[in-house]
Structures are given as C-alpha cells and as structure tokens.
C-alpha cells in the first residue's frame, strides 16, 4: 500500500537528479511513495509503470531506462530475493524518520552489505534523499511519548558503552558470526570476538574464506603443537586478519600408540643383540 510522503523544495534543484529525465524524477518520487517503511520497493518495471504512470502513454522500456538512470547516479540499488526484483532507496534510514514503522507490510530486506555500506556514507554533495520526508516525521509527540523516548535514548546510550552496537546488523550477519564461532577451535572471549567481527563486517565471500582458512589452520603445525597451546584467541586472530596467513605447512603426525610400542620393542631387541655380539667378540 502506498504511503503519503511530503516533498521538500530541495528536491527540485538537486544537481544529481538534474541528469535524469523528467519522467525519471517523477518515477523516483513514486518509488518513495510505494516503498515500505524500510526503503524497499518492488522492482518489477510493469508494476512500477502502473503505479507511477497509470494514465500516461509511456512504454515499459521507457520505465526500464528511467530505472537504470536512477541506478546510475546511485539513488536506488537493485537486489534479488526469492527470484523477485526489488530496489533499496539509498540512504533511506539516514534521511527518513518513520515513526512506528510497519512490521507486517514490508518487503524483503536487502543484503546486509547494501544497507551497511550505503547507510554509513558521508556524502558531502547534495543528495536527493533530503528532498523527501515521511509525513510521520511531522507528527507531534505527546508529553508522555517525549519523556519515554528520551529515557529510551539514554538507556540505549549507556548500553552502547558496555557492548558493541549491532542495531544495523541483520540476522544473516549474526548467523555468519555463529558459523565462525562454531568453527574456531579456541572459544575464548566471545564478546571481544563479536566486536572484532562487527568491525570487519565480512560479506558472504569473505566469510567463506575465513571458514576455509580456519579449516586449513587446524591441520597446521602452529595450531596442533602442544595440544593447540599456540592457537590465538578468536578476537586476536580476526583483528590480525588471520585468514590472510599461510597455513600450508602440515603438522607432523605423531606415531600411533601401537606403532610407538613396536618401535620401542624393536629398539630393545636390537640393543640385546648388540650385547650378545659384544660378548661373542
């Protein structure tokens, strides 16, 4: 369902949007209106054409070209979810203050690397996202709501001093960390490891490399000698980018108990034979 959103005057003299056609600018406004409260909108050009230009003689190819134009200036970011196309409106959470965002009427979340990278941008240039504002931002809070929100912000600030902030981390990223934690042989100081992991914010490709390196390291000489005494703590390993180390040298495999007894018996027997030969001589 579309939402009513207000447009600020700055939208119309935005330098980046001036590179796009008039229809692309109108389409961009339509994306904001038809997005969910988290900045995600359906990416089907046919559906978007029906929402933005219901009475205009505009071709589907024209709408597709406008979407590519908006993508080229980094206003929107395409992604796929369950075989369907969606767009994430760049820097949505940075510029949109939606009170009580809906938890039911929402589209799939974009990949974590998209929201983490774009929402953390510090773009000094003029940005179209400041031109649109959710009407709920202008709602007047009651005195009780204001007091409650103030206390909540203070509590959140105190909590952030004690543990790493992971408010923007998706369930997928937390699952990646748990995969790392279960794979790492020395489970020490999980909180510090969590902090180190959040600093890295590895994507899917880097997670796969980290897990593969751990698997190789577990057979190396450094990690197997003295029952793993020299395996670094997980936070230390992450901060040192341990996945870039070389663990190609395998550990020297010790003899089995049976083989060791055989060698000991053989040495004993050979020693007795040497004594016999000495007596004969």
C-alpha positions as CSV (number, residue, x, y, z in Angstrom):
1,X,0.0,0.0,0.0
2,X,1.3,3.4,-1.0
3,X,2.1,6.0,1.8
4,X,1.6,9.7,1.8
5,X,5.0,11.4,1.9
6,X,6.0,15.0,1.7
7,X,8.5,16.5,-0.8
8,X,10.9,19.3,0.3
9,X,11.7,22.2,-2.1
10,X,15.3,21.0,-2.3
11,X,14.2,18.0,-4.3
12,X,13.6,20.1,-7.4
13,X,17.0,21.7,-7.7
14,X,19.0,18.6,-6.8
15,X,22.1,18.5,-9.0
16,X,22.3,14.7,-9.3
17,X,18.7,14.3,-10.4
18,X,19.1,17.0,-13.0
19,X,21.0,14.4,-15.0
20,X,17.8,12.4,-15.3
21,X,14.7,12.9,-17.4
22,X,11.5,14.4,-16.1
23,X,9.8,11.1,-16.1
24,X,12.7,9.5,-14.1
25,X,12.3,12.2,-11.5
26,X,8.6,11.5,-11.2
27,X,9.3,7.8,-11.1
28,X,11.7,8.4,-8.3
29,X,9.0,10.2,-6.3
30,X,6.7,7.2,-7.0
31,X,9.4,4.8,-5.6
32,X,9.4,6.7,-2.3
33,X,5.6,6.7,-2.1
34,X,5.3,3.0,-2.9
35,X,8.3,1.7,-0.7
36,X,7.8,0.1,2.6
37,X,8.9,1.8,5.8
38,X,12.4,0.4,5.4
39,X,13.1,1.9,2.0
40,X,12.5,-1.2,-0.1
41,X,10.1,-1.1,-3.1
42,X,9.1,-3.8,-5.7
43,X,11.4,-3.7,-8.7
44,X,9.0,-5.1,-11.4
45,X,9.0,-2.4,-14.1
46,X,5.5,-3.3,-15.2
47,X,4.2,-2.8,-11.7
48,X,6.1,0.4,-11.2
49,X,4.8,1.7,-14.5
50,X,1.2,1.1,-13.3
51,X,1.9,3.0,-10.0
52,X,3.8,6.0,-11.5
53,X,2.1,6.5,-14.9
54,X,-1.4,5.0,-14.8
55,X,-2.8,7.4,-17.4
56,X,0.3,8.2,-19.5
57,X,1.4,6.7,-22.8
58,X,4.8,5.6,-21.6
59,X,6.3,2.3,-22.7
60,X,7.7,-0.3,-20.4
61,X,11.2,0.2,-22.0
62,X,11.0,3.9,-21.1
63,X,10.4,3.0,-17.4
64,X,13.2,0.5,-17.5
65,X,15.5,3.1,-18.9
66,X,14.5,5.6,-16.2
67,X,15.2,3.0,-13.5
68,X,18.7,2.4,-15.0
69,X,19.2,6.2,-15.0
70,X,18.3,6.4,-11.3
71,X,20.6,3.4,-10.6
72,X,23.5,5.0,-12.4
73,X,23.5,8.0,-10.1
74,X,23.2,5.8,-7.0
75,X,19.7,6.8,-6.0
76,X,18.5,3.3,-5.9
77,X,20.2,-0.1,-5.6
78,X,18.7,-3.2,-7.2
79,X,18.8,-6.6,-5.5
80,X,17.1,-10.0,-5.8
81,X,15.1,-12.0,-3.2
82,X,13.4,-15.4,-3.8
83,X,13.6,-14.8,-7.6
84,X,11.9,-11.4,-7.4
85,X,13.4,-7.9,-8.1
86,X,13.5,-5.1,-5.6
87,X,15.1,-1.7,-5.2
88,X,16.6,-0.3,-2.0
89,X,16.4,3.5,-1.8
90,X,19.9,4.6,-0.9
91,X,20.4,6.2,2.5
92,X,16.8,5.7,3.4
93,X,17.4,5.3,7.1
94,X,19.7,8.3,7.1
95,X,17.1,10.7,5.8
96,X,13.8,9.1,6.7
97,X,12.5,9.2,10.2
98,X,9.5,6.9,10.2
99,X,7.6,6.7,13.5
100,X,6.3,3.3,14.3
101,X,7.4,1.5,11.0
102,X,5.2,-1.4,10.0
103,X,6.5,-4.8,10.8
104,X,3.8,-6.6,8.7
105,X,3.5,-4.7,5.5
106,X,7.2,-4.8,4.4
107,X,9.2,-6.2,1.6
108,X,12.3,-8.5,1.9
109,X,15.3,-6.9,3.5
110,X,18.2,-6.0,1.2
111,X,21.6,-7.9,1.6
112,X,23.4,-6.5,4.7
113,X,26.4,-5.2,2.7
114,X,24.0,-2.8,0.9
115,X,22.5,-1.2,4.0
116,X,25.7,-1.2,6.0
117,X,27.7,0.5,3.1
118,X,25.1,3.0,2.0
119,X,23.6,4.0,5.3
120,X,27.1,4.8,6.6
121,X,28.0,7.0,3.7
122,X,29.1,10.6,4.5
123,X,28.3,12.3,1.2
124,X,29.0,16.0,1.3
125,X,27.4,16.6,-2.1
126,X,23.8,17.5,-2.4
127,X,21.6,14.4,-2.1
128,X,18.1,13.8,-3.4
129,X,17.2,11.8,-0.3
130,X,17.0,15.0,1.7
131,X,14.3,16.2,-0.6
132,X,11.7,13.7,0.6
133,X,10.4,13.3,4.1
134,X,7.9,10.9,5.6
135,X,4.8,12.8,6.8
136,X,5.0,10.9,10.1
137,X,8.1,12.9,10.9
138,X,5.9,16.0,11.5
139,X,3.6,14.3,14.0
140,X,3.5,15.9,17.4
141,X,4.5,13.7,20.2
142,X,2.6,13.8,23.4
143,X,4.4,14.8,26.6
144,X,4.4,11.2,27.8
145,X,5.9,9.9,24.4
146,X,8.6,12.6,24.5
147,X,9.6,11.6,28.0
148,X,9.6,7.9,27.2
149,X,11.6,8.4,24.0
150,X,14.2,10.5,26.0
151,X,14.6,7.7,28.6
152,X,14.9,5.1,25.8
153,X,17.7,7.0,24.1
154,X,19.6,7.5,27.4
155,X,19.3,3.7,28.1
156,X,20.5,2.9,24.7
157,X,23.4,5.2,25.0
158,X,24.5,3.6,28.3
159,X,24.1,0.1,26.8
160,X,26.3,1.1,23.8
161,X,29.2,1.9,26.2
162,X,29.2,-1.6,27.5
163,X,28.8,-3.7,24.4
164,X,29.2,-3.3,20.6
165,X,26.3,-1.7,18.8
166,X,24.7,-4.2,16.4
167,X,21.5,-2.4,15.7
168,X,22.1,-2.4,12.0
169,X,23.3,-6.0,11.8
170,X,20.9,-8.4,10.2
171,X,20.0,-11.9,11.2
172,X,22.2,-13.1,8.4
173,X,25.3,-11.4,9.7
174,X,24.7,-12.8,13.2
175,X,24.4,-16.2,11.7
176,X,27.7,-15.7,9.9
177,X,29.4,-14.9,13.2
178,X,27.9,-18.1,14.8
179,X,29.3,-20.1,12.0
180,X,32.7,-18.6,12.6
181,X,32.4,-19.2,16.4
182,X,31.4,-22.8,16.0
183,X,34.3,-23.4,13.5
184,X,37.0,-21.7,15.6
185,X,38.8,-24.3,17.9
186,X,39.5,-21.9,20.8
187,X,36.4,-20.5,22.2
188,X,37.6,-17.6,24.4
189,X,36.3,-14.1,25.0
190,X,33.2,-14.3,22.7
191,X,32.3,-10.7,23.4
192,X,35.7,-9.4,22.1
193,X,35.4,-11.7,19.1
194,X,31.9,-10.3,18.4
195,X,33.3,-6.7,18.5
196,X,36.1,-7.7,16.1
197,X,33.7,-9.3,13.7
198,X,31.4,-6.3,13.6
199,X,34.4,-4.1,12.7
200,X,35.2,-6.3,9.7
201,X,31.5,-6.8,8.6
202,X,32.5,-9.6,6.2
203,X,30.4,-10.3,3.1
204,X,29.5,-13.8,2.0
205,X,32.7,-14.3,0.0
206,X,35.0,-13.2,2.9
207,X,33.0,-15.4,5.4
208,X,33.7,-18.4,3.1
209,X,37.4,-17.6,3.0
210,X,37.6,-17.2,6.8
211,X,36.0,-20.6,7.4
212,X,38.1,-22.3,4.8
213,X,41.3,-20.8,6.3
214,X,40.3,-22.0,9.8
215,X,39.8,-25.5,8.5
216,X,43.3,-25.5,6.9
217,X,44.9,-23.9,10.0
218,X,43.5,-26.7,12.2
219,X,45.8,-29.2,10.5
220,X,48.9,-26.9,10.5
221,X,51.9,-27.3,12.8
222,X,51.3,-24.0,14.6
223,X,47.8,-24.9,15.7
224,X,48.4,-28.6,16.5
225,X,51.6,-28.5,18.6
226,X,51.3,-28.8,22.3
227,X,47.5,-29.6,22.0
228,X,46.7,-26.2,20.4
229,X,48.5,-24.1,23.0
230,X,49.5,-21.5,20.4
231,X,46.2,-21.1,18.7
232,X,45.4,-17.3,19.1
233,X,42.2,-16.1,20.7
234,X,39.5,-15.6,18.1
235,X,39.4,-11.8,18.6
236,X,43.2,-11.6,18.2
237,X,43.0,-13.7,15.0
238,X,40.3,-11.6,13.5
239,X,42.0,-8.3,14.3
240,X,45.2,-9.6,12.8
241,X,43.4,-10.7,9.6
242,X,44.5,-14.3,10.3
243,X,42.7,-15.5,7.2
244,X,45.5,-14.0,5.1
245,X,48.2,-16.1,6.9
246,X,49.8,-19.1,5.3
247,X,48.9,-22.5,6.9
248,X,50.2,-24.7,4.1
249,X,52.8,-26.5,6.3
250,X,51.0,-29.5,7.7
251,X,51.6,-30.8,11.2
252,X,54.0,-33.7,11.7
253,X,51.7,-36.6,12.5
254,X,52.8,-38.4,15.7
255,X,53.1,-42.2,15.8
256,X,50.1,-44.1,16.9
257,X,50.4,-45.9,20.3
258,X,50.7,-49.3,18.5
259,X,53.4,-48.1,16.2
260,X,55.3,-46.4,19.1
261,X,55.3,-49.7,21.1
262,X,56.5,-51.6,18.1
263,X,59.4,-49.2,17.6
264,X,60.3,-49.4,21.3
265,X,60.3,-53.2,21.3
266,X,62.4,-53.2,18.1
267,X,65.0,-50.9,19.8
268,X,65.0,-53.1,22.9
269,X,65.6,-56.2,20.8
270,X,68.3,-54.6,18.8
271,X,70.0,-53.5,22.0
272,X,70.0,-57.1,23.3
273,X,71.5,-58.4,20.0
274,X,74.3,-55.8,20.2
275,X,75.1,-57.0,23.8
276,X,75.3,-60.7,22.6
277,X,77.6,-59.7,19.7
278,X,79.9,-57.9,22.2
279,X,80.1,-61.0,24.4
280,X,81.0,-63.2,21.5
281,X,83.7,-60.9,20.3
